[in-house]
Amino acid sequence: MKTNTNSYRSGPDENGHFGAYGGRYVAETLMPLILDVEKAWHAARDDDAFWKEFHALAADFIGRPSPLYYAKKTTEHLGGAKVYFKRDELNHTGAHKINHCLGQILVARRMGKTRIIAETGAGQHGVATATVCALFDLPCTVFMGAEDVERQKPNVFRMKLLGAEVIPVTSGSSTLKDAMNEALRYWVANVHDTYYLIGTVAGPHPYPEMVRDFQSVIGNELREQMRQKEGRLPDSLVACIGGGSNAMGLFHPFLDDSGVKMYGVEAGGHGVMTNKHAASLSGGKPGVLHGMKSYFLQNDDGQITEAHSISAGLDYPGIGPEHAWLYDEKRVEYVSVTDDEALEAFKLMAKLEGIIPALEPSHAFAHVIKTAPSLPKDHIMVMNLCGRGDKDIFTVAEKLNVTI
Amino acid sequence: MNRIDTCFSALKAAGKKALVTFTMAGDPDEKTSLEILHTLAQKADILEIGMPFTDPMADGPVIQAAGLRALAGGTTLKSTLFIVQQFRSKNKDTPIVLMGYFNPVLQYGVDKFINDCKELGVDGLIIVDIPPEEAGEIAPKAQQNNIAFIRLLTPTADQSRLDKILGVASGFLYYVSVAGITGTASADPKVVGAHIASIKKQTSLPVVAGFGIKTPQDAKAMAAVADGIVVGSALVQTIESAGEKHTLAKDLEEQAAALLEAIRA
């Protein structure tokens, strides 16, 4: 890491490395593009007018700041830590993804790009991308695994309503990682007018840094809201992790506050000891894919294996490089929660709090359920409720053997 | 000097252009892919051998499918190196360049990989997702062991990018003639020619054009403006469509012969 070695917040270095992770592992054909993106992003980051526009739209289009909600009933039910929810599920489009979509499309506009592409798994990032493209009147093409197109019809329809073109990807295993490969391939061939709007804190530098900085609006708001409500910092933060964008946005502003514990909750699928999970840290090992060095699910020959999770948004065989570094540094504790535990948490939150969460933050909530009871009552725990569950009712109904 | 340098020196002395072929190790199976290498070596000056990977982000559908066929048949980096070993036991002269992605190499172990490449007679490496910025982990080790670390150059590279790449390149320069992935549309030889001419003023390395060169006509036009050409997807397509036919060797030999004739005519 460059400069301040006492800080966890100074990364990445000038080549995009977080310790041994990150970087720009891309074909030479992509290098000129990502160097351009880096230049444009850094210019935007240092421009007050850019942030003024971002925050104005974040307020009026997204609905920020998202509330910090004291979950009184959860707290009483669990009988331990005082639990708060950071309610990013109330954002326009129903999840935190819109935060980095707004930021990136403003960067794309500064670059003079006239076409936006994106990859999507469950379709949440695709919907958020299509939304900002409609807002700024830019044509939008979303690459989506053919299998996911089948599984996520409502989101495919939403994207189309918003004016996006959805391209089913049949290469490889026809899922999210292949959609990302295909988006990268398309980008290389359409450099001159196209911006690739990546959906998480992954990919080649500067994407992990850029997406983190846009998502940090979550943690920054929380700091201020905590100061007002409790007059102090929280004791622990909990967030689910697929690629890791909502967790990074929550954690990053607190990384140097040593009193704040952080828990990243990976999708354990059928269990990390099985081969059906999406826990890249607990069940994978360091490798290189999609332009970055990080942890990936892979076999002994270095071939990437399929992820599995009940939650399509966590169903990715890798994780953002800054998480890989924080894992090695032990600054954040990474745990995993199974499909079944997440489903139970989903049901509990709906009945207890009157909030139907997305299956992604249901993983975070499952960790809250496990740990909060044994913590003292003055322990303040904040969970990022990063998405709402409307999109998941079909999956959940199927799991519960209910026909709707 | 390794076999690549010797090869280009001889071609230059004879006023000839290089034919470089690309096929995937283990496609359609390991035994046949070895036979294919022997067949192609009768015509090709340099053999590029693909190391299969699940997520080849710079490759088009044809080469992606070849990699998946190889993986489905059980090909690994270890068995890819075994194919090289078997080839070398019968062919001591044709330069071999392994082309692929970094993750399998990383899991194999970079040091072990370079040592094995040296021992088995690999002459060059193209690791697609290792740009100069990330090369510290592997390129110096390769070059210390007389294995060229071959660099890709693109039409979108500006002068500062070109300087960066020329500063670290060895073996030959692989000029990506169309911005995009392998196996796509053909490039305009005039545009490519002008760029290659300006590159050649700045380096003594041979410049070989690849991506989008399929037919003898493409080959001829590109060879006129470069020191050689790479043909991959078109050959892999022949392998893919061979199916149960027993004429694969003959078909490939004829295809390579036609390409060679076009660039040497």
Interface residues (C-beta under 8 A of the other chain):
Chain A: N15 G23 R24 Y25 V26 A27 E28 T29 M31 P32 L33 L35 S171 G172 S173 K177 D178 N181 L184 R185 V188 A189 V191 K285 P286 G287 V288 L289 H290 G291 F296 Q298 D300 D301 G302 Q303 I304
Chain B: F53 T54 D55 P56 M57 A58 G60 P61 Q64 L68 L71 T76 L77 K78 Y101 F102 N103 P104 V105 L106 Q107 Y108 V128 D129 I130 P131 E133 E134 R151 L152 L153 T154 T156 A157 D158 R161 I165 V176 V178 A179 G180 I181 T184
